[in-house]
Amino acid sequence: MNSSLDLLHPYPFEKLNQLFQNIQTADMPLIPLSIGEPKHPAPEFVIQALSEQYQHLSTYPNSKGLLQLRQSIANWLQHRFQLQHICAEEQVLPVSGTREGIFSFVQAAVERERAPYVVMPNPFYQIYEGAALLAGAKPYFVNCTEDNNYIGDFDAVPAEVWQNTAIVFICTPGNPTGAVYSKAQFKKLIELSDQYGFIIASDECYSELWFDQAPCGLLEVCAELGRHDYKNCIVFHSLSKRSNLPGMRSGFVAGDAALLKPYLKFRTYHGAAMPVQHQIASIEAWDDETHVKENRQQYRAKFDLFQSELGHILPLKKPDAGFYYWLKVDNDETFAQMLMEKAHIKVLPGRYLSRDTAQGNPGAGHVRMALVASLQQCEEVVQRLKAIL
């Protein structure tokens, strides 16, 4: 077997199961707030579109995807991020969710003979690290702390690291912190990319879950700079969070055509093409904004509930965007065990989403709470927390 498999950490939810192994829980239904799996209903019109396309179960999907889907995505990108143009033929590729797309892109993009760095935030979405290790690269962690507004300090990265960096991952809005990159921060990273030649991979799958102002995106900043080729810039988006369709495994990667052409060649062998019926249903989802606005409103209501009912009990800081609280606590594992035992509420210790560094573990002392449950369940969470805290 591939010896790099031995470098992989257990996935956070495996660690969580171990943490709760001997916990005697309160006699009440479990409310999981640990995993970022949307529980709002899927849009009815998408379900209808899927039900009408089962004849495509007898059709092999093409790795490049339907032109109609790529054009729908290109139209959405142009409207959402004020792009003058993006080419559906050369600058957009459907992927089977951002998780699959991120992992496979790293395998295609890393020149393993160099054993380069893949720079990533810490804490982070675990696929960044796993993809880097299995591609023969070395993770380099940029700590995201309260002191740097959970964005990370790229000025602290040594020049010798930049000189051997293949990819820089950013996540905006961030998982788990909810922090959003500004245009100035994007521009700074683009300048570093021009200087050192690395790829910027921007994971933007939470971009449509915002409160007051839509977050900017990497391609939007490229367009403002007149970089319509999006040189060395790649973005990942998904219908999982935007449209409550995590089970459909539908997302896309877009940006620099010079990167997407060889990546498409990789994908033809990788064999993860999106089923045709899912592609057709995805067109319906990308073409509609009404359900996305309704989705945002549901999350706003839940955050407003938590802020008003629990803000005097817990140090709740509303995120810039997304659906996570990144809650500061004395001990993240102990706090998670306490909630599980006394209230049967499952949250995720922050240390499971980050790695130890010379400056410490930036996830320790935090828990991630995903407000994915229904408003009714969130009201129950509030009552349980009031009773025990």
RACOR-V42536 format. One record per pair of residues at least 6 apart in sequence whose C-alpha atoms are under 7 Angstrom apart, sorted by the first residue. I is the first residue (numbers start at 1). GAP is how many residues later the second one is. If there is no record, write none. Layout:
# RACOR-V42536
[[I/GAP] [I/GAP]]
This chain:
# RACOR-V42536
[[4/129] [4/130] [5/129] [8/122] [12/340] [12/341] [20/317] [23/318] [24/317] [25/315] [25/316] [25/317] [25/319] [26/315] [26/316] [26/317] [26/318] [28/316] [29/315] [30/314] [30/315] [31/313] [31/314] [31/315] [32/313] [32/314] [32/315] [33/312] [33/313] [33/314] [33/336] [33/337] [33/338] [33/339] [34/312] [34/313] [34/314] [34/334] [34/335] [34/336] [35/335] [36/334] [36/336] [37/209] [37/335] [38/203] [38/206] [38/334] [39/333] [39/334] [39/335] [40/204] [40/334] [41/203] [42/201] [42/202] [42/203] [43/248] [46/235] [46/238] [46/239] [49/232] [50/227] [50/228] [50/231] [53/224] [54/223] [56/220] [56/221] [61/212] [61/213] [61/214] [61/215] [62/211] [63/204] [63/205] [63/210] [64/29] [64/30] [64/200] [65/29] [69/210] [69/214] [70/18] [70/22] [70/23] [71/17] [72/211] [72/214] [72/215] [73/213] [74/12] [74/13] [74/14] [76/210] [77/6] [78/6] [78/7] [78/8] [81/136] [81/139] [82/138] [83/137] [83/140] [90/167] [91/163] [91/164] [91/165] [91/166] [91/169] [92/160] [92/161] [92/162] [92/163] [93/159] [93/160] [93/161] [94/157] [94/158] [94/159] [95/6] [95/155] [95/156] [95/157] [95/158] [95/178] [95/179] [96/153] [96/154] [96/155] [96/176] [96/177] [96/178] [97/141] [97/152] [97/153] [97/154] [98/138] [98/139] [98/140] [98/153] [98/154] [99/28] [103/24] [103/28] [105/158] [106/25] [106/26] [106/29] [107/24] [107/28] [108/155] [108/158] [110/25] [110/56] [112/23] [112/24] [112/25] [115/21] [115/22] [115/23] [116/21] [116/22] [116/48] [116/49] [116/50] [117/20] [117/21] [117/22] [117/23] [117/47] [117/48] [117/49] [118/14] [118/19] [118/20] [118/21] [118/22] [118/47] [118/48] [118/49] [118/50] [119/20] [119/21] [119/22] [119/48] [119/49] [119/50] [120/20] [120/21] [120/22] [120/48] [120/49] [120/50] [121/20] [121/21] [121/22] [121/23] [121/31] [121/49] [122/19] [122/20] [122/21] [122/22] [122/232] [122/233] [122/240] [123/21] [123/230] [123/231] [123/239] [123/240] [124/51] [124/229] [124/230] [125/50] [126/227] [129/10] [132/6] [132/7] [142/10] [142/11] [143/9] [143/219] [144/6] [144/7] [144/8] [144/218] [145/7] [145/217] [150/27] [150/29] [151/28] [162/34] [163/33] [165/33] [166/32] [166/33] [167/31] [167/32] [167/33] [167/34] [168/31] [168/32] [168/33] [169/31] [169/32] [169/33] [170/31] [170/32] [170/33] [171/31] [171/32] [171/33] [172/7] [172/8] [172/9] [172/31] [172/32] [172/35] [173/6] [173/7] [173/31] [173/33] [173/34] [173/148] [173/149] [174/6] [176/148] [176/150] [176/192] [177/142] [177/147] [177/149] [178/141] [178/142] [178/143] [178/144] [178/146] [179/140] [179/141] [179/142] [180/35] [180/140] [183/33] [183/38] [186/32] [186/35] [193/6] [198/34] [199/33] [199/34] [200/32] [200/33] [200/34] [201/32] [201/33] [201/34] [202/16] [202/32] [202/33] [202/34] [203/32] [203/33] [203/34] [204/31] [204/32] [204/33] [205/31] [205/32] [205/33] [205/36] [206/35] [206/116] [207/8] [208/34] [209/33] [209/87] [209/112] [209/113] [210/86] [210/111] [210/112] [211/89] [211/110] [219/11] [222/6] [222/8] [229/27] [230/25] [230/26] [231/25] [232/24] [233/22] [233/23] [234/19] [234/20] [234/21] [234/22] [235/18] [235/19] [235/20] [236/16] [236/17] [236/18] [237/14] [237/15] [237/16] [238/12] [238/13] [238/14] [239/6] [239/7] [239/11] [239/12] [240/6] [242/50] [243/49] [248/30] [250/32] [299/24] [302/73] [302/76] [306/76] [307/9] [315/12] [315/13] [316/11] [318/7] [319/6] [323/47] [323/48] [324/44] [324/45] [324/46] [324/47] [325/43] [325/44] [325/45] [326/40] [326/41] [326/42] [326/43] [327/39] [327/40] [327/41] [328/37] [328/38] [328/39] [329/36] [329/37] [330/35] [331/34] [332/17] [332/18] [332/32] [332/33] [332/34] [332/35] [333/16] [336/10] [336/11] [336/12] [336/13] [339/6] [339/7] [340/6] [343/41] [347/20] [347/21] [347/22] [348/19] [348/20] [348/21] [349/17] [349/18] [349/19] [350/13] [350/14] [350/15] [350/16] [350/17] [350/18] [351/10] [351/12] [351/13] [353/10] [354/7] [354/8] [354/9] [355/6]]
